[in-house]
Amino acid sequence: METSAPSRLKERNIFLAILFSILTLGIYFIYWFVCLTNDTNKLSKYKTANGGMAFLFNLLTCGIYFFYWSYMLGKKIGDIEKDESGSILYLVLSIFGLGIVVYALAQSALNRIAKESGV
């Protein structure tokens, strides 16, 4: 039986990700959502739905799932970085309509983790 090597985290340029999200009228934003979900699931002990399912749940609940997703994203990143303060911050930012800031903070943390640990 063949085992594949674990995939490395891809560092993403936050500015370009936001720019692509605007230029593609949100399509890249969906891709980024899926990638953030899958990357944090790989590294954290807290497992949630994979990126595709999380996006589907978000659609089915008319965006309400996004609040749960933001909270859990902060919790997973806090678990990885050994800092539990992010989950409430991510939730509050989402409630005030600043989801893009949540994405940027999470991507920044994942980029930092990828650089430090070589994951």
PAZAPA-4460 file (N, C-alpha, C; in steps of 0.05 Angstrom, whole numbers, plus 32768, in hexadecimal, padded with zeros to 4 digits):
% residues 119
    n_x    n_y    n_z   ca_x   ca_y   ca_z    c_x    c_y    c_z   seq   type   mol
   8011   7FE9   8000   8000   8000   8000   8012   8019   8000     1      M     A
   800B   802B   7FEF   801C   8043   7FEC   8011   805A   7FFD     2      E     A
   8022   8067   800C   801A   807D   801C   8025   8097   8010     3      T     A
   8015   80AB   8010   801F   80C4   8005   802A   80D6   801B     4      S     A
   803D   80E6   8014   8049   80F8   8027   8035   810E   802E     5      A     A
   8035   8117   8047   8022   812C   804E   8027   8145   803E     6      P     A
   8012   8151   8035   8015   816A   8025   801D   8181   8037     7      S     A
   802D   8192   802C   8036   81AA   803B   8021   81BF   8039     8      R     A
   8021   81D1   804D   800F   81E8   804C   8019   81FB   8037     9      L     A
   8007   8206   8029   800E   8219   8014   800C   8235   8020    10      K     A
   8022   8244   801F   8022   825F   8028   8014   8270   8012    11      E     A
   8000   8280   801B   7FF2   8290   8008   7FF7   82AE   800E    12      R     A
   7FFA   82BD   7FFA   7FFD   82DA   7FFD   7FE2   82E6   8002    13      N     A
   7FDF   82F2   8019   7FC4   82FB   8022   7FBA   8311   8010    14      I     A
   7FCB   8324   8008   7FC3   8339   7FF6   7FB8   832E   7FDC    15      F     A
   7FC7   831B   7FD0   7FBF   8310   7FB7   7FA5   8300   7FBA    16      L     A
   7FA2   82F2   7FD0   7F89   82E3   7FD5   7F71   82F5   7FD6    17      A     A
   7F74   830C   7FE3   7F5E   831F   7FE4   7F59   832B   7FC8    18      I     A
   7F6F   8332   7FBA   7F6C   833D   7F9F   7F5E   8329   7F8D    19      L     A
   7F67   8310   7F8D   7F5A   82FB   7F7C   7F3D   82F7   7F83    20      F     A
   7F37   82F9   7F9D   7F1B   82F6   7FA6   7F0A   830C   7F9A    21      S     A
   7F14   8325   7F99   7F06   833B   7F8E   7F03   8338   7F70    22      I     A
   7F1A   8332   7F63   7F1A   832F   7F45   7F08   8319   7F3B    23      L     A
   7F06   8303   7F4A   7EF5   82ED   7F41   7ED9   82EE   7F4D    24      T     A
   7ED2   8305   7F58   7EB7   8309   7F64   7EB0   82F4   7F79    25      L     A
   7EC4   82ED   7F89   7EC0   82DB   7FA0   7EC6   82BE   7F9B    26      G     A
   7ECC   82B6   7F83   7ED1   8299   7F7E   7EEB   8291   7F8C    27      I     A
   7F00   82A1   7F8B   7F18   829A   7F99   7F14   829A   7FB7    28      Y     A
   7F02   82AB   7FC1   7EFB   82AC   7FDD   7EF0   8291   7FE7    29      F     A
   7EE0   8284   7FD6   7ED6   8269   7FDC   7EED   8255   7FDD    30      I     A
   7EFE   8256   7FCA   7F16   8244   7FC9   7F27   8248   7FE2    31      Y     A
   7F2B   8261   7FEA   7F3B   8268   8002   7F2E   825D   801B    32      W     A
   7F13   825F   801C   7F04   8254   8033   7F09   8236   8035    33      F     A
   7F07   8228   801F   7F0B   820B   801F   7F28   8204   8027    34      V     A
   7F3B   8213   801D   7F58   820E   8024   7F5D   8213   8041    35      C     A
   7F53   8229   804C   7F57   822F   8068   7F4B   8219   807A    36      L     A
   7F34   820F   8072   7F27   81FA   8082   7F37   81E1   8081    37      T     A
   7F40   81D9   8069   7F4F   81C0   8067   7F6B   81C2   8074    38      N     A
   7F78   81D9   8071   7F93   81DC   807D   7F91   81DB   809C    39      D     A
   7F7E   81E9   80A7   7F7C   81E8   80C5   7F73   81CD   80CF    40      T     A
   7F62   81BF   80BF   7F5B   81A4   80C7   7F73   8191   80C8    41      N     A
   7F85   8195   80B5   7F9D   8184   80B4   7FAE   8187   80CD    42      K     A
   7FAF   819F   80D8   7FC2   81A5   80EE   7FB6   81A4   810A    43      L     A
   7F9C   81A6   810C   7F90   81A9   8126   7F84   818E   8130    44      S     A
   7F81   818C   814B   7F74   8175   8156   7F56   8178   8154    45      K     A
   7F4C   8190   814F   7F2F   8195   814B   7F29   8191   812E    46      Y     A
   7F1A   817C   8128   7F13   8176   810C   7EF6   817F   8107    47      K     A
   7EF3   818F   80F2   7ED8   8197   80EA   7ED4   818D   80CE    48      T     A
   7EBE   8195   80C1   7EB8   818D   80A6   7ECF   8196   8094    49      A     A
   7ED4   8186   807F   7EE8   818E   806C   7EDF   81A7   805D    50      N     A
   7EF0   81B3   804D   7EEA   81CD   8041   7ED1   81CD   8030    51      G     A
   7ECE   81B8   801F   7EB6   81B7   800E   7E9D   81B4   801E    52      G     A
   7E9D   81A3   8032   7E85   81A0   8042   7E7F   81B9   8052    53      M     A
   7E94   81C6   805C   7E90   81DF   806B   7E83   81F5   805A    54      A     A
   7E8C   81F6   8041   7E80   8209   802E   7E63   8202   8029    55      F     A
   7E5D   81E9   8025   7E41   81E0   8021   7E30   81E7   8039    56      L     A
   7E3A   81E2   8051   7E2B   81E9   806A   7E26   8207   806B    57      F     A
   7E3A   8216   8063   7E37   8233   8062   7E20   823C   804F    58      N     A
   7E1F   822F   8038   7E0A   8235   8025   7DEF   822D   8030    59      L     A
   7DED   8215   803B   7DD3   820A   8044   7DC8   821A   805C    60      L     A
   7DDA   8226   806C   7DD0   8235   8083   7DCF   8253   807D    61      T     A
   7DD2   825B   8064   7DD2   8277   805C   7DE6   8288   806B    62      C     A
   7DFE   827C   8070   7E14   828B   807D   7E16   8288   809B    63      G     A
   7E02   827C   80A8   7E04   8279   80C5   7E1B   8267   80CD    64      I     A
   7E21   8253   80BD   7E37   8240   80C3   7E51   824F   80C4    65      Y     A
   7E53   8265   80B5   7E6C   8275   80B4   7E75   827E   80D0    66      F     A
   7E62   8284   80E1   7E69   828D   80FC   7E76   8276   810C    67      F     A
   7E6A   825E   810A   7E76   8246   8116   7E91   8241   810A    68      Y     A
   7E93   8242   80F0   7EAC   823D   80E2   7EC2   8250   80EB    69      W     A
   7EBB   826A   80EE   7ECE   827E   80F7   7ED8   8278   8113    70      S     A
   7EC5   8271   8125   7ECD   826A   8140   7EDF   8252   8141    71      Y     A
   7ED8   823D   8132   7EE8   8225   8132   7F03   8229   8124    72      M     A
   7F04   823B   8110   7F1D   8241   8103   7F30   824E   8117    73      L     A
   7F26   8261   8126   7F36   826D   813B   7F3F   8259   8150    74      G     A
   7F2D   8247   8157   7F33   8232   816B   7F49   821F   8161    75      K     A
   7F47   8218   8147   7F5B   8206   813B   7F76   8214   8139    76      K     A
   7F76   822D   8131   7F90   823B   812E   7F9C   8240   814A    77      I     A
   7F8B   8245   815E   7F94   8248   8179   7FA0   822E   8183    78      G     A
   7F94   8218   817C   7F9E   81FD   8184   7FBA   81F9   8177    79      D     A
   7FBD   8200   815E   7FD6   81FC   8150   7FEC   820E   815C    80      I     A
   7FE5   8228   8161   7FF9   823B   816B   7FFB   823C   818A    81      E     A
   7FEB   822C   8197   7FEB   822C   81B5   7FE2   8247   81C0    82      K     A
   7FCE   8253   81B3   7FC3   826D   81BC   7FA5   826C   81B7    83      D     A
   7F96   826B   81CC   7F79   8267   81CA   7F69   8280   81C7    84      E     A
   7F75   8297   81C2   7F65   82B0   81C2   7F58   82B6   81A8    85      S     A
   7F5E   82A8   8192   7F54   82AF   8178   7F37   82A8   8172    86      G     A
   7F2C   8294   817F   7F12   828B   8177   7EFC   82A0   817B    87      S     A
   7EFC   82AE   8191   7EE9   82C3   8196   7EED   82DB   8183    88      I     A
   7F06   82E2   817F   7F0D   82F8   816C   7F02   82F2   8150    89      L     A
   7F07   82D9   8146   7EFD   82D2   812C   7EDF   82D3   812A    90      Y     A
   7ED1   82CA   8140   7EB4   82CA   8140   7EAA   82E7   8140    91      L     A
   7EB5   82F8   8150   7EAC   8314   8152   7EB1   8322   8137    92      V     A
   7EC8   831E   812B   7ECD   8329   8110   7EB8   8320   80FC    93      L     A
   7EB1   8307   80FD   7E9D   82FC   80EA   7E82   8308   80EF    94      S     A
   7E7A   830B   8108   7E60   8317   810F   7E5E   8334   8104    95      I     A
   7E74   8342   8104   7E75   835E   80FA   7E7A   835F   80DC    96      F     A
   7E79   8349   80CE   7E7C   8349   80B1   7E98   834B   80A7    97      G     A
   7EAC   8345   80B8   7EC8   8347   80B0   7ED4   832C   80AB    98      L     A
   7EC6   831B   809C   7ED0   8300   8096   7EEB   8301   8087    99      G     A
   7EEF   8314   8077   7F08   8317   8068   7F20   831A   807B   100      I     A
   7F1B   8328   8092   7F30   832B   80A6   7F36   8310   80B3   101      V     A
   7F21   8300   80B8   7F24   82E6   80C3   7F36   82D5   80B0   102      V     A
   7F30   82D5   8097   7F40   82C7   8083   7F5D   82D0   8084   103      Y     A
   7F61   82EA   8084   7F7C   82F5   8084   7F8B   82ED   809D   104      A     A
   7F7F   82EF   80B5   7F8C   82E7   80CE   7F93   82CA   80CE   105      L     A
   7F80   82B9   80C5   7F85   829C   80C4   7F9B   8295   80B1   106      A     A
   7F9B   82A2   8099   7FB0   829C   8085   7FCB   82A6   808F   107      Q     A
   7FCB   82BC   809D   7FE4   82C6   80A8   7FEF   82B2   80BD   108      S     A
   7FDE   82A7   80CD   7FE6   8293   80E1   7FF0   827A   80D3   109      A     A
   7FE2   8271   80BF   7FEA   8259   80B1   8005   825D   80A2   110      L     A
   8009   8275   8096   8022   827B   808A   8039   827A   809E   111      N     A
   8034   8285   80B5   8048   8285   80CB   804F   8269   80D4   112      R     A
   803A   8259   80D7   803E   823D   80DF   804E   822E   80CA   113      I     A
   8047   8232   80B0   8055   8224   809B   8073   822C   809A   114      A     A
   8079   8245   809F   8095   824F   809F   80A4   8243   80B7   115      K     A
   8098   8244   80CE   80A6   823C   80E7   80AA   821E   80E8   116      E     A
   8096   820E   80E0   8098   81F2   80E4   809F   81E2   80CA   117      S     A
   809D   81EF   80B3   80A2   81E2   809B   808D   81CD   8094   118      G     A
   8075   81D1   809E   805F   81BE   8099   8054   81C1   807D   119      V     A
***
